[in-house]
Amino acid sequence: MAQCNKCGAPIIWIKTPKGKWLCLDEGLIAYKENPEGKDQLFNDRGESIRCDIVEREPGQFPTGMARRAHWATCPNAADFRKGGRSR
């Protein structure tokens, strides 16, 4: 398991279908597919999923489990962007 070199969070690296590396948070999140959804997660093949995140509770039936891009949760995400603060 890798760690973010800015915040220390556990992350995983996967390749997208276009061959680019994508850094994802370690934990899986339950979701319901929704093409108009406000959330974006990624499956283990690096494919983007437009969805709504759901709580895993009795009576809730998620479409599946996926991961969030680490840049969406890293407190130091701006450090990785072109023209961001220091690298």
Chimera marker file (.cmm) of the C-alpha trace (Angstrom):
<marker_set name="trace">
<marker id="1" x="0.000" y="0.000" z="0.000" r="1" g="1" b="0" radius="0.5"/>
<marker id="2" x="1.324" y="3.403" z="-0.964" r="1" g="1" b="0" radius="0.5"/>
<marker id="3" x="0.952" y="6.664" z="0.939" r="1" g="1" b="0" radius="0.5"/>
<marker id="4" x="0.344" y="10.188" z="-0.338" r="1" g="1" b="0" radius="0.5"/>
<marker id="5" x="3.644" y="12.035" z="-0.039" r="1" g="1" b="0" radius="0.5"/>
<marker id="6" x="1.795" y="15.244" z="0.941" r="1" g="1" b="0" radius="0.5"/>
<marker id="7" x="-0.767" y="14.107" z="3.539" r="1" g="1" b="0" radius="0.5"/>
<marker id="8" x="0.319" y="10.529" z="4.375" r="1" g="1" b="0" radius="0.5"/>
<marker id="9" x="-3.094" y="8.977" z="3.583" r="1" g="1" b="0" radius="0.5"/>
<marker id="10" x="-3.140" y="5.392" z="2.245" r="1" g="1" b="0" radius="0.5"/>
<marker id="11" x="-3.681" y="5.393" z="-1.532" r="1" g="1" b="0" radius="0.5"/>
<marker id="12" x="-3.660" y="3.016" z="-4.454" r="1" g="1" b="0" radius="0.5"/>
<marker id="13" x="-2.494" y="3.636" z="-8.011" r="1" g="1" b="0" radius="0.5"/>
<marker id="14" x="-4.354" y="2.295" z="-11.047" r="1" g="1" b="0" radius="0.5"/>
<marker id="15" x="-4.115" y="2.865" z="-14.785" r="1" g="1" b="0" radius="0.5"/>
<marker id="16" x="-7.042" y="4.424" z="-16.612" r="1" g="1" b="0" radius="0.5"/>
<marker id="17" x="-8.275" y="2.971" z="-19.916" r="1" g="1" b="0" radius="0.5"/>
<marker id="18" x="-6.171" y="5.683" z="-21.624" r="1" g="1" b="0" radius="0.5"/>
<marker id="19" x="-3.029" y="4.424" z="-19.860" r="1" g="1" b="0" radius="0.5"/>
<marker id="20" x="-2.659" y="7.305" z="-17.387" r="1" g="1" b="0" radius="0.5"/>
<marker id="21" x="-1.962" y="6.699" z="-13.699" r="1" g="1" b="0" radius="0.5"/>
<marker id="22" x="-4.705" y="7.669" z="-11.256" r="1" g="1" b="0" radius="0.5"/>
<marker id="23" x="-4.292" y="7.972" z="-7.496" r="1" g="1" b="0" radius="0.5"/>
<marker id="24" x="-7.312" y="6.755" z="-5.508" r="1" g="1" b="0" radius="0.5"/>
<marker id="25" x="-8.234" y="6.714" z="-1.838" r="1" g="1" b="0" radius="0.5"/>
<marker id="26" x="-7.892" y="3.249" z="-0.336" r="1" g="1" b="0" radius="0.5"/>
<marker id="27" x="-11.440" y="2.821" z="0.991" r="1" g="1" b="0" radius="0.5"/>
<marker id="28" x="-14.387" y="1.650" z="-1.053" r="1" g="1" b="0" radius="0.5"/>
<marker id="29" x="-17.577" y="3.745" z="-1.206" r="1" g="1" b="0" radius="0.5"/>
<marker id="30" x="-21.110" y="2.475" z="-1.881" r="1" g="1" b="0" radius="0.5"/>
<marker id="31" x="-22.826" y="4.202" z="-4.799" r="1" g="1" b="0" radius="0.5"/>
<marker id="32" x="-25.886" y="4.166" z="-7.025" r="1" g="1" b="0" radius="0.5"/>
<marker id="33" x="-25.215" y="4.837" z="-10.707" r="1" g="1" b="0" radius="0.5"/>
<marker id="34" x="-26.766" y="8.080" z="-11.887" r="1" g="1" b="0" radius="0.5"/>
<marker id="35" x="-25.636" y="9.733" z="-15.157" r="1" g="1" b="0" radius="0.5"/>
<marker id="36" x="-26.800" y="13.061" z="-13.688" r="1" g="1" b="0" radius="0.5"/>
<marker id="37" x="-25.275" y="12.356" z="-10.255" r="1" g="1" b="0" radius="0.5"/>
<marker id="38" x="-23.222" y="14.920" z="-8.369" r="1" g="1" b="0" radius="0.5"/>
<marker id="39" x="-20.464" y="12.467" z="-7.404" r="1" g="1" b="0" radius="0.5"/>
<marker id="40" x="-17.665" y="10.850" z="-9.387" r="1" g="1" b="0" radius="0.5"/>
<marker id="41" x="-15.963" y="7.628" z="-8.358" r="1" g="1" b="0" radius="0.5"/>
<marker id="42" x="-13.625" y="5.234" z="-10.152" r="1" g="1" b="0" radius="0.5"/>
<marker id="43" x="-13.741" y="1.461" z="-10.492" r="1" g="1" b="0" radius="0.5"/>
<marker id="44" x="-10.676" y="-0.796" z="-10.315" r="1" g="1" b="0" radius="0.5"/>
<marker id="45" x="-10.210" y="-0.474" z="-14.107" r="1" g="1" b="0" radius="0.5"/>
<marker id="46" x="-9.856" y="3.308" z="-13.762" r="1" g="1" b="0" radius="0.5"/>
<marker id="47" x="-13.203" y="4.013" z="-15.392" r="1" g="1" b="0" radius="0.5"/>
<marker id="48" x="-15.130" y="7.043" z="-14.179" r="1" g="1" b="0" radius="0.5"/>
<marker id="49" x="-18.570" y="6.445" z="-12.661" r="1" g="1" b="0" radius="0.5"/>
<marker id="50" x="-21.060" y="9.316" z="-12.375" r="1" g="1" b="0" radius="0.5"/>
<marker id="51" x="-23.166" y="8.480" z="-9.345" r="1" g="1" b="0" radius="0.5"/>
<marker id="52" x="-24.739" y="9.346" z="-6.027" r="1" g="1" b="0" radius="0.5"/>
<marker id="53" x="-22.942" y="8.133" z="-2.913" r="1" g="1" b="0" radius="0.5"/>
<marker id="54" x="-25.280" y="6.172" z="-0.622" r="1" g="1" b="0" radius="0.5"/>
<marker id="55" x="-25.079" y="5.073" z="2.970" r="1" g="1" b="0" radius="0.5"/>
<marker id="56" x="-24.888" y="1.330" z="3.450" r="1" g="1" b="0" radius="0.5"/>
<marker id="57" x="-27.985" y="0.806" z="5.565" r="1" g="1" b="0" radius="0.5"/>
<marker id="58" x="-30.744" y="-1.792" z="5.619" r="1" g="1" b="0" radius="0.5"/>
<marker id="59" x="-33.032" y="-1.149" z="2.664" r="1" g="1" b="0" radius="0.5"/>
<marker id="60" x="-30.318" y="0.666" z="0.689" r="1" g="1" b="0" radius="0.5"/>
<marker id="61" x="-29.148" y="-1.276" z="-2.341" r="1" g="1" b="0" radius="0.5"/>
<marker id="62" x="-26.082" y="0.280" z="-3.916" r="1" g="1" b="0" radius="0.5"/>
<marker id="63" x="-25.168" y="-0.389" z="-7.536" r="1" g="1" b="0" radius="0.5"/>
<marker id="64" x="-21.630" y="-1.174" z="-6.458" r="1" g="1" b="0" radius="0.5"/>
<marker id="65" x="-18.499" y="-0.120" z="-4.629" r="1" g="1" b="0" radius="0.5"/>
<marker id="66" x="-15.801" y="2.160" z="-6.027" r="1" g="1" b="0" radius="0.5"/>
<marker id="67" x="-13.083" y="4.594" z="-4.933" r="1" g="1" b="0" radius="0.5"/>
<marker id="68" x="-12.758" y="8.375" z="-4.863" r="1" g="1" b="0" radius="0.5"/>
<marker id="69" x="-9.855" y="10.126" z="-6.593" r="1" g="1" b="0" radius="0.5"/>
<marker id="70" x="-7.361" y="11.164" z="-3.937" r="1" g="1" b="0" radius="0.5"/>
<marker id="71" x="-7.080" y="14.689" z="-5.356" r="1" g="1" b="0" radius="0.5"/>
<marker id="72" x="-10.717" y="15.173" z="-4.270" r="1" g="1" b="0" radius="0.5"/>
<marker id="73" x="-9.915" y="14.476" z="-0.606" r="1" g="1" b="0" radius="0.5"/>
<marker id="74" x="-6.239" y="15.397" z="-0.116" r="1" g="1" b="0" radius="0.5"/>
<marker id="75" x="-5.888" y="18.553" z="2.011" r="1" g="1" b="0" radius="0.5"/>
<marker id="76" x="-2.782" y="19.371" z="-0.037" r="1" g="1" b="0" radius="0.5"/>
<marker id="77" x="-4.238" y="18.684" z="-3.501" r="1" g="1" b="0" radius="0.5"/>
<marker id="78" x="-3.311" y="22.169" z="-4.761" r="1" g="1" b="0" radius="0.5"/>
<marker id="79" x="0.360" y="21.245" z="-4.344" r="1" g="1" b="0" radius="0.5"/>
<marker id="80" x="0.025" y="18.705" z="-7.171" r="1" g="1" b="0" radius="0.5"/>
<marker id="81" x="-1.667" y="20.974" z="-9.705" r="1" g="1" b="0" radius="0.5"/>
<marker id="82" x="0.253" y="22.784" z="-12.416" r="1" g="1" b="0" radius="0.5"/>
<marker id="83" x="0.877" y="26.288" z="-11.161" r="1" g="1" b="0" radius="0.5"/>
<marker id="84" x="-0.078" y="25.215" z="-7.631" r="1" g="1" b="0" radius="0.5"/>
<marker id="85" x="1.831" y="26.149" z="-4.513" r="1" g="1" b="0" radius="0.5"/>
<marker id="86" x="5.174" y="24.451" z="-3.984" r="1" g="1" b="0" radius="0.5"/>
<marker id="87" x="5.825" y="20.895" z="-5.145" r="1" g="1" b="0" radius="0.5"/>
<link id1="1" id2="2" r="1" g="1" b="0" radius="0.2"/>
<link id1="2" id2="3" r="1" g="1" b="0" radius="0.2"/>
<link id1="3" id2="4" r="1" g="1" b="0" radius="0.2"/>
<link id1="4" id2="5" r="1" g="1" b="0" radius="0.2"/>
<link id1="5" id2="6" r="1" g="1" b="0" radius="0.2"/>
<link id1="6" id2="7" r="1" g="1" b="0" radius="0.2"/>
<link id1="7" id2="8" r="1" g="1" b="0" radius="0.2"/>
<link id1="8" id2="9" r="1" g="1" b="0" radius="0.2"/>
<link id1="9" id2="10" r="1" g="1" b="0" radius="0.2"/>
<link id1="10" id2="11" r="1" g="1" b="0" radius="0.2"/>
<link id1="11" id2="12" r="1" g="1" b="0" radius="0.2"/>
<link id1="12" id2="13" r="1" g="1" b="0" radius="0.2"/>
<link id1="13" id2="14" r="1" g="1" b="0" radius="0.2"/>
<link id1="14" id2="15" r="1" g="1" b="0" radius="0.2"/>
<link id1="15" id2="16" r="1" g="1" b="0" radius="0.2"/>
<link id1="16" id2="17" r="1" g="1" b="0" radius="0.2"/>
<link id1="17" id2="18" r="1" g="1" b="0" radius="0.2"/>
<link id1="18" id2="19" r="1" g="1" b="0" radius="0.2"/>
<link id1="19" id2="20" r="1" g="1" b="0" radius="0.2"/>
<link id1="20" id2="21" r="1" g="1" b="0" radius="0.2"/>
<link id1="21" id2="22" r="1" g="1" b="0" radius="0.2"/>
<link id1="22" id2="23" r="1" g="1" b="0" radius="0.2"/>
<link id1="23" id2="24" r="1" g="1" b="0" radius="0.2"/>
<link id1="24" id2="25" r="1" g="1" b="0" radius="0.2"/>
<link id1="25" id2="26" r="1" g="1" b="0" radius="0.2"/>
<link id1="26" id2="27" r="1" g="1" b="0" radius="0.2"/>
<link id1="27" id2="28" r="1" g="1" b="0" radius="0.2"/>
<link id1="28" id2="29" r="1" g="1" b="0" radius="0.2"/>
<link id1="29" id2="30" r="1" g="1" b="0" radius="0.2"/>
<link id1="30" id2="31" r="1" g="1" b="0" radius="0.2"/>
<link id1="31" id2="32" r="1" g="1" b="0" radius="0.2"/>
<link id1="32" id2="33" r="1" g="1" b="0" radius="0.2"/>
<link id1="33" id2="34" r="1" g="1" b="0" radius="0.2"/>
<link id1="34" id2="35" r="1" g="1" b="0" radius="0.2"/>
<link id1="35" id2="36" r="1" g="1" b="0" radius="0.2"/>
<link id1="36" id2="37" r="1" g="1" b="0" radius="0.2"/>
<link id1="37" id2="38" r="1" g="1" b="0" radius="0.2"/>
<link id1="38" id2="39" r="1" g="1" b="0" radius="0.2"/>
<link id1="39" id2="40" r="1" g="1" b="0" radius="0.2"/>
<link id1="40" id2="41" r="1" g="1" b="0" radius="0.2"/>
<link id1="41" id2="42" r="1" g="1" b="0" radius="0.2"/>
<link id1="42" id2="43" r="1" g="1" b="0" radius="0.2"/>
<link id1="43" id2="44" r="1" g="1" b="0" radius="0.2"/>
<link id1="44" id2="45" r="1" g="1" b="0" radius="0.2"/>
<link id1="45" id2="46" r="1" g="1" b="0" radius="0.2"/>
<link id1="46" id2="47" r="1" g="1" b="0" radius="0.2"/>
<link id1="47" id2="48" r="1" g="1" b="0" radius="0.2"/>
<link id1="48" id2="49" r="1" g="1" b="0" radius="0.2"/>
<link id1="49" id2="50" r="1" g="1" b="0" radius="0.2"/>
<link id1="50" id2="51" r="1" g="1" b="0" radius="0.2"/>
<link id1="51" id2="52" r="1" g="1" b="0" radius="0.2"/>
<link id1="52" id2="53" r="1" g="1" b="0" radius="0.2"/>
<link id1="53" id2="54" r="1" g="1" b="0" radius="0.2"/>
<link id1="54" id2="55" r="1" g="1" b="0" radius="0.2"/>
<link id1="55" id2="56" r="1" g="1" b="0" radius="0.2"/>
<link id1="56" id2="57" r="1" g="1" b="0" radius="0.2"/>
<link id1="57" id2="58" r="1" g="1" b="0" radius="0.2"/>
<link id1="58" id2="59" r="1" g="1" b="0" radius="0.2"/>
<link id1="59" id2="60" r="1" g="1" b="0" radius="0.2"/>
<link id1="60" id2="61" r="1" g="1" b="0" radius="0.2"/>
<link id1="61" id2="62" r="1" g="1" b="0" radius="0.2"/>
<link id1="62" id2="63" r="1" g="1" b="0" radius="0.2"/>
<link id1="63" id2="64" r="1" g="1" b="0" radius="0.2"/>
<link id1="64" id2="65" r="1" g="1" b="0" radius="0.2"/>
<link id1="65" id2="66" r="1" g="1" b="0" radius="0.2"/>
<link id1="66" id2="67" r="1" g="1" b="0" radius="0.2"/>
<link id1="67" id2="68" r="1" g="1" b="0" radius="0.2"/>
<link id1="68" id2="69" r="1" g="1" b="0" radius="0.2"/>
<link id1="69" id2="70" r="1" g="1" b="0" radius="0.2"/>
<link id1="70" id2="71" r="1" g="1" b="0" radius="0.2"/>
<link id1="71" id2="72" r="1" g="1" b="0" radius="0.2"/>
<link id1="72" id2="73" r="1" g="1" b="0" radius="0.2"/>
<link id1="73" id2="74" r="1" g="1" b="0" radius="0.2"/>
<link id1="74" id2="75" r="1" g="1" b="0" radius="0.2"/>
<link id1="75" id2="76" r="1" g="1" b="0" radius="0.2"/>
<link id1="76" id2="77" r="1" g="1" b="0" radius="0.2"/>
<link id1="77" id2="78" r="1" g="1" b="0" radius="0.2"/>
<link id1="78" id2="79" r="1" g="1" b="0" radius="0.2"/>
<link id1="79" id2="80" r="1" g="1" b="0" radius="0.2"/>
<link id1="80" id2="81" r="1" g="1" b="0" radius="0.2"/>
<link id1="81" id2="82" r="1" g="1" b="0" radius="0.2"/>
<link id1="82" id2="83" r="1" g="1" b="0" radius="0.2"/>
<link id1="83" id2="84" r="1" g="1" b="0" radius="0.2"/>
<link id1="84" id2="85" r="1" g="1" b="0" radius="0.2"/>
<link id1="85" id2="86" r="1" g="1" b="0" radius="0.2"/>
<link id1="86" id2="87" r="1" g="1" b="0" radius="0.2"/>
</marker_set>
